[in-house]
């Protein structure tokens, strides 16, 4: 099934099915999860199972997707993960 509501994250157009690299920078994690939460708010389909005892906020669900490496992303050239590098 194709999700027509899902816009591109900072991700490659030809994203493969292999998992994204594990994010070690908390700044990059927040950036990717925030973009994914925005997609979810606009109607994108979840990539994780929603459990009754689990998180209900889209931001938490987006973070879980990123933790499980279900979100494809690319890092812009020169990105340091800490604001503007100062």
C-alpha positions in Angstrom: 0.0 0.0 0.0 1.4 3.4 -0.9 1.0 6.3 1.5 0.2 9.3 -0.7 0.2 11.7 2.3 3.8 11.0 3.2 6.1 13.7 2.1 9.8 13.3 1.9 11.9 13.7 5.1 15.4 14.8 4.6 15.5 11.5 2.8 16.7 10.1 -0.5 14.1 9.8 -3.2 15.1 6.3 -4.0 15.2 5.1 -0.4 15.9 1.4 0.0 14.3 -1.0 2.4 17.4 -1.4 4.4 17.4 0.3 7.8 18.8 3.8 8.2 22.1 4.2 10.1 21.7 4.3 13.9 21.6 8.0 15.0 24.2 8.7 17.7 23.7 12.5 17.8 20.8 13.6 19.9 20.4 16.7 17.8 20.0 14.7 14.6 17.6 12.4 16.4 15.4 15.3 17.4 15.5 16.8 13.9 14.6 13.5 12.2 11.9 12.7 14.7 10.4 16.2 14.5 10.1 15.9 10.7 8.5 12.5 11.0 6.0 13.8 13.6 5.1 16.5 11.2 4.4 13.9 8.5 2.3 11.9 11.0 0.2 15.0 11.9 -0.4 15.4 8.1 -1.8 11.9 7.8 1.2 9.6 7.1 0.8 6.0 8.1 2.5 4.7 11.2 5.4 2.3 10.7 5.2 0.9 14.2 2.4 -1.0 16.0 0.3 1.2 18.2 -0.2 -0.5 21.6 -2.8 0.4 24.2 -0.2 0.7 26.9 2.3 2.5 24.6 2.7 6.2 23.7 -0.2 8.0 22.1 1.3 11.3 21.1 2.5 11.4 17.5 5.8 12.9 18.6 6.5 9.8 20.8 5.5 7.5 18.0 7.8 9.3 15.6 10.7 8.9 18.1 10.0 5.2 18.3 10.1 4.9 14.5 13.4 6.6 14.5 14.8 4.4 17.3 13.7 1.3 15.3 15.5 2.7 12.2 12.2 2.7 10.2 12.7 6.3 9.0 15.0 6.9 6.0 16.9 10.2 6.1 20.0 11.8 4.7 22.2 14.3 6.4 22.8 17.6 4.5 26.4 18.3 3.6 28.1 20.2 6.3 25.6 19.3 9.0 27.2 19.1 12.4 24.2 18.2 14.5 24.7 21.0 16.9 23.0 24.1 15.5 25.2 26.2 13.4 28.5 24.7 14.7 29.5 27.4 17.2 
